[in-house]
Amino acid sequence: MSEIERSVARCIAQSLGLTEGDVGAAGFELTNAATFSSFALLEMVVRLEETFSISVPDKDLTLERFASVASISQYVRERQGALGS
C-alpha cells in the first residue's frame, strides 16, 4: 500500500469508526460499511482536504470516486496534480 493509500485508509477509518485494517481489506467499499452515512462522508472529505491540502468540489462527490481506498487515492492524486498545473 502506498503512503497516499495508507493516509486515505486512515481518513476513512477515523470517519467511519473502523480500523485501518478493515478499511484496507480487499473488497472494502464505503457504501457497504454499516457506519457509512452522508455525515461520515462529509467528515471524511474534510479529513482528506486537510490531510492532502486539496479541495473537493461538491460536483466531485460521486459514489464512483469515493467507493474504496483505491478510487479515493486515485482521486487525491488527480487533485494534487491539478493543483500543480
C-alpha positions as CSV (number, residue, x, y, z in Angstrom):
1,M,0.0,0.0,0.0
2,S,1.4,3.4,-0.9
3,E,1.7,6.3,1.5
4,I,-1.3,8.0,-0.1
5,E,-3.4,4.8,0.3
6,R,-2.3,4.5,3.9
7,S,-3.3,8.1,4.6
8,V,-6.6,7.7,2.8
9,A,-7.4,4.5,4.7
10,R,-6.6,6.4,8.0
11,C,-9.0,9.2,7.0
12,I,-11.8,6.7,6.1
13,A,-11.2,4.6,9.3
14,Q,-11.4,7.7,11.5
15,S,-14.5,9.0,9.8
16,L,-16.4,5.6,9.9
17,G,-15.1,4.5,13.3
18,L,-13.4,1.5,11.8
19,T,-9.8,0.2,11.9
20,E,-7.4,0.9,9.1
21,G,-7.1,-2.9,8.6
22,D,-10.9,-3.1,8.0
23,V,-10.7,-0.2,5.5
24,G,-7.6,-1.5,3.7
25,A,-9.0,-5.0,3.3
26,A,-9.5,-6.3,-0.3
27,G,-13.1,-5.7,-1.4
28,F,-13.9,-2.9,1.1
29,E,-16.4,-0.4,-0.2
30,L,-17.5,2.7,1.8
31,T,-21.2,2.2,1.0
32,N,-21.1,-1.4,2.4
33,A,-19.8,-0.2,5.8
34,A,-22.5,-0.2,8.5
35,T,-21.3,3.2,9.8
36,F,-21.5,4.8,6.3
37,S,-23.7,7.9,6.2
38,S,-23.8,11.3,4.5
39,F,-22.4,12.8,7.7
40,A,-19.5,10.3,7.7
41,L,-18.8,11.1,4.0
42,L,-18.6,14.8,4.7
43,E,-16.3,14.2,7.7
44,M,-14.1,12.1,5.5
45,V,-13.9,14.7,2.8
46,V,-12.9,17.3,5.4
47,R,-10.2,15.0,6.6
48,L,-9.0,14.3,3.1
49,E,-8.9,18.1,2.3
50,E,-6.9,18.8,5.4
51,T,-4.5,15.8,5.1
52,F,-3.7,16.3,1.4
53,S,-4.2,20.1,1.1
54,I,-6.8,19.7,-1.6
55,S,-10.2,21.0,-2.3
56,V,-13.1,18.6,-3.1
57,P,-15.9,20.4,-5.1
58,D,-19.4,19.2,-4.5
59,K,-19.7,18.1,-8.1
60,D,-16.9,15.5,-7.4
61,L,-18.8,13.8,-4.6
62,T,-19.8,10.7,-6.5
63,L,-20.0,7.0,-5.4
64,E,-17.6,6.1,-8.2
65,R,-14.9,8.4,-6.9
66,F,-15.5,7.7,-3.2
67,A,-16.1,3.9,-3.3
68,S,-12.9,2.5,-2.0
69,V,-9.4,3.3,-0.8
70,A,-8.1,2.8,-4.4
71,S,-10.6,5.1,-6.0
72,I,-10.2,7.8,-3.4
73,S,-6.4,7.5,-3.6
74,Q,-6.6,7.9,-7.4
75,Y,-8.9,11.0,-6.9
76,V,-6.4,12.5,-4.4
77,R,-3.6,12.0,-6.9
78,E,-5.7,13.7,-9.6
79,R,-6.5,16.7,-7.3
80,Q,-2.9,17.1,-6.3
81,G,-1.9,17.0,-10.0
82,A,-4.5,19.7,-10.8
83,L,-3.0,21.9,-8.1
84,G,0.4,21.7,-9.7
85,S,-1.0,22.7,-13.1
